[in-house]
C-alpha cells in the first residue's frame, strides 16, 4: 500500500492539524442526524479516521524532536485534505492555521495525484 509522507513538520504545525481535525470531526458528528445513509456512513468513516489521527498527532507533539515526519495512509491523508478544504472550518482558522493547512493540503494533493 502506498503512503503519503509530510516531511519536516514543526510542533506548532502538527498542533494546528490536530486542532483542525478535532473541529472537523465535531462538525461532522453533528451532521449525522440529518444525513442520508451514504452521507451518514461517510461521516462515520471521516470521524473515525480523524479521531485516530488526533492521537497519532498527539504522540508526535509529545516527542522532543524539533521536526517530525508524518507518514500517513491514503485514507488518513485524504481526511486531512478534506478537513483543510472544509468550508465550515474557515471561521475557526487564524491566518497561521490557514497557511499551515494550505501547505499540508497542497503537499498531500501533489502526492495523491502522483499515485495515479
C-alpha positions as CSV (number, residue, x, y, z in Angstrom):
1,X,0.0,0.0,0.0
2,X,1.2,3.5,-0.8
3,X,1.9,6.1,1.9
4,X,1.9,9.8,2.0
5,X,4.8,11.4,3.8
6,X,4.9,15.0,5.0
7,X,8.4,15.9,6.0
8,X,9.8,18.4,8.5
9,X,6.7,19.5,10.3
10,X,7.2,21.6,13.4
11,X,5.2,21.1,16.6
12,X,3.0,24.2,16.1
13,X,2.1,22.9,12.6
14,X,1.2,19.5,14.0
15,X,-0.9,21.2,16.7
16,X,-2.8,23.1,14.0
17,X,-3.5,20.0,12.1
18,X,-4.7,18.2,15.3
19,X,-6.9,21.1,16.2
20,X,-8.5,21.4,12.8
21,X,-9.2,17.6,12.7
22,X,-10.9,17.8,16.1
23,X,-13.1,20.7,14.9
24,X,-13.8,18.8,11.6
25,X,-14.8,15.7,13.5
26,X,-17.1,17.5,15.8
27,X,-18.9,19.4,13.0
28,X,-19.3,16.1,11.1
29,X,-20.7,14.3,14.1
30,X,-23.4,17.0,14.4
31,X,-24.4,16.3,10.8
32,X,-25.1,12.6,11.5
33,X,-28.7,13.3,12.4
34,X,-29.9,14.7,9.1
35,X,-27.8,12.8,6.7
36,X,-28.8,10.2,4.1
37,X,-27.4,6.7,4.6
38,X,-24.4,7.3,2.3
39,X,-23.6,10.7,3.9
40,X,-24.1,9.1,7.3
41,X,-21.5,6.4,6.5
42,X,-19.1,8.9,5.1
43,X,-19.4,10.9,8.3
44,X,-18.7,7.9,10.4
45,X,-15.6,7.0,8.4
46,X,-14.3,10.5,8.5
47,X,-14.9,10.9,12.2
48,X,-13.2,7.6,13.0
49,X,-10.1,8.3,10.9
50,X,-10.0,11.9,12.4
51,X,-10.1,10.5,15.9
52,X,-7.3,8.1,15.1
53,X,-5.2,10.9,13.6
54,X,-5.8,13.0,16.6
55,X,-3.9,10.5,18.8
56,X,-1.2,9.9,16.3
57,X,-0.6,13.6,16.2
58,X,-0.7,13.9,20.0
59,X,2.2,11.3,20.1
60,X,4.2,13.3,17.6
61,X,3.6,16.5,19.6
62,X,4.8,14.9,22.9
63,X,8.1,13.8,21.4
64,X,11.1,16.2,21.9
65,X,12.1,16.4,18.3
66,X,12.1,19.8,16.6
67,X,11.0,18.4,13.3
68,X,8.7,15.5,12.7
69,X,7.9,13.5,9.6
70,X,4.3,12.4,9.3
71,X,3.7,9.1,7.4
72,X,0.0,8.7,6.5
73,X,-2.1,6.0,4.9
74,X,-4.1,7.2,1.8
75,X,-7.3,7.4,3.9
76,X,-5.6,9.5,6.6
77,X,-4.1,11.8,4.0
78,X,-7.5,12.1,2.3
79,X,-9.2,13.1,5.6
80,X,-6.6,15.8,6.4
81,X,-7.0,17.1,2.8
82,X,-10.8,17.0,3.2
83,X,-10.6,18.8,6.6
84,X,-8.3,21.5,5.2
85,X,-10.8,22.2,2.4
86,X,-13.9,22.1,4.6
87,X,-15.5,25.5,4.3
88,X,-17.2,25.3,7.6
89,X,-13.8,25.4,9.4
90,X,-12.9,28.8,7.9
91,X,-14.4,30.6,10.9
92,X,-12.1,28.6,13.2
93,X,-8.9,29.3,11.3
94,X,-6.4,32.0,12.1
95,X,-4.1,33.2,9.3
96,X,-1.3,30.9,10.5
97,X,-3.6,27.9,10.6
98,X,-4.9,28.7,7.1
99,X,-1.4,28.8,5.8
100,X,-0.4,25.6,7.5
101,X,-3.5,23.7,6.3
102,X,-3.0,25.1,2.8
103,X,0.7,23.9,2.8
104,X,-0.3,20.5,4.1
105,X,-3.2,20.1,1.7
106,X,-1.1,21.1,-1.3
107,X,1.6,18.6,-0.3
108,X,-1.0,15.8,0.2
109,X,-2.7,16.7,-3.1
110,X,0.5,16.5,-5.0
111,X,1.4,13.1,-3.6
112,X,-2.0,11.6,-4.1
113,X,-2.2,12.8,-7.7
114,X,1.3,11.3,-8.4
115,X,-0.1,7.9,-7.4
116,X,-2.4,7.9,-10.3
